[in-house]
Amino acid sequence: MKYSSKLSNAIHILVLIALNPLDNMTSMAFANSLNTNAGFVRQIMCALKKANLIESVHGHASPSLSKPEEQITLLEIYRAIEGNKPLLHLDTHTNPECGIGVNIQYSIQDFYNQVQTTAEQEMSTITLKNIIDNFNTKIKPL
């Protein structure tokens, strides 16, 4: 199973923008930092812009945050990138001939919903500033 790293990549991009507001921030520069391709970066940045988390002008390599770091929550970033996708996913491809396979999904959905609600509540309290502050405490000198 492949896990999405879009959220961590979006946070990476936002932190780069916040910490380097005057640097030449091309999609290629972001791609180099993320070790990915510029097209993928542009997709993420488009989603962040659509969610009003960043501002940018086409053709200018100077994106900026749309609001202060302490007003951008982890939940906003998640929703910008993943939409309303749940954190946990049911397996809808179980064997219909198996009594457990047919019913287990219904049995765990309420618990998945509970986890989702709790996670979203917590994510709404974590800001980009919290992430940057934590980042600054973890930096190892070269």
C-alpha positions in Angstrom: 0.0 0.0 0.0 1.3 3.4 -0.9 0.9 6.2 1.6 0.4 9.8 0.5 3.2 12.2 1.4 1.3 15.2 -0.1 0.5 16.7 3.4 4.2 16.6 4.5 5.2 18.0 1.1 2.7 20.8 1.4 4.0 21.6 4.9 7.6 21.5 3.6 6.6 24.1 0.9 4.9 26.3 3.4 7.8 26.3 5.8 10.2 27.1 2.9 8.0 30.0 2.0 7.8 31.2 5.6 11.5 30.9 6.3 12.8 32.2 2.9 10.4 35.0 2.0 13.0 36.9 -0.2 14.6 33.9 -1.9 14.0 32.9 -5.5 11.4 30.2 -4.8 10.8 28.5 -8.2 8.9 25.2 -8.4 12.3 23.7 -9.4 13.8 25.0 -6.1 11.0 23.5 -4.1 11.3 20.3 -6.1 15.0 20.1 -5.3 14.3 20.5 -1.6 11.5 17.8 -1.8 13.5 15.5 -4.0 10.6 15.4 -6.5 9.7 17.0 -9.8 8.5 20.6 -10.4 5.1 19.4 -11.8 4.3 17.7 -8.6 5.2 20.9 -6.7 3.1 23.0 -8.9 0.1 20.7 -8.2 0.6 21.1 -4.5 1.1 24.9 -4.8 -2.1 25.2 -6.9 -4.1 23.4 -4.1 -2.5 25.7 -1.5 -3.4 28.8 -3.5 -6.9 27.6 -4.2 -7.3 27.2 -0.4 -6.1 30.7 0.1 -3.0 29.6 2.1 -0.5 31.1 -0.3 -0.4 33.9 -2.8 1.6 33.8 -6.0 1.8 35.6 -9.3 2.2 33.5 -12.5 5.7 33.9 -13.8 7.2 35.3 -10.6 9.1 33.1 -8.3 8.0 34.8 -5.1 5.1 33.0 -3.4 4.0 34.2 0.0 1.8 33.1 2.8 -1.8 34.5 2.5 -2.0 34.9 6.3 0.2 34.8 9.3 1.8 31.5 10.3 -0.2 31.3 13.5 -3.5 31.5 11.5 -2.7 28.5 9.2 -3.8 25.2 10.8 -2.6 21.7 10.0 -6.3 20.9 9.3 -6.5 23.7 6.7 -3.4 22.4 5.0 -4.7 18.8 5.1 -8.0 19.8 3.6 -6.3 21.9 0.9 -4.3 18.9 -0.1 -6.5 15.9 0.6 -9.9 17.5 0.5 -12.4 15.6 2.8 -10.6 12.3 2.4 -10.8 10.4 5.7 -7.5 9.4 7.5 -8.6 5.8 7.8 -10.2 3.9 4.9 -12.4 0.9 4.9 -11.6 -2.1 2.7 -14.5 -2.3 0.3 -13.1 -5.3 -1.6 -13.7 -8.0 1.0 -15.2 -11.3 0.0 -19.0 -11.0 -0.1 -19.3 -14.7 0.7 -17.6 -14.2 4.1 -19.9 -13.2 6.9 -17.1 -11.3 8.7 -15.9 -9.7 5.5 -19.3 -8.3 4.7 -20.0 -7.0 8.2 -16.7 -5.9 9.7 -16.7 -2.7 7.7 -20.0 -1.6 9.2 -18.7 -2.5 12.6 -15.5 -0.4 12.5 -16.9 2.7 10.6 -18.2 4.3 13.8 -14.7 3.9 15.4 -13.0 5.3 12.3 -15.4 8.3 12.5 -14.5 8.8 16.1 -10.8 8.8 15.2 -11.4 11.2 12.4 -13.2 13.7 14.6 -10.5 13.5 17.3 -7.7 13.9 14.7 -9.4 16.9 13.1 -10.0 18.6 16.5 -6.3 18.2 17.3 -5.2 19.2 13.8 -7.2 22.4 14.1 -5.0 23.4 17.2 -1.7 22.9 15.4 -0.5 25.9 13.4 2.2 26.4 10.9 3.9 28.5 13.5 3.9 25.6 15.9 5.5 23.4 13.2 8.1 26.1 12.4 8.9 26.5 16.1 9.3 22.8 16.5 11.4 22.7 13.4 13.7 25.4 14.8 14.3 23.3 18.0 15.2 20.2 15.9 17.7 21.8 13.6 21.1 20.2 13.8 24.1 22.3 13.1 26.1 21.4 10.0 
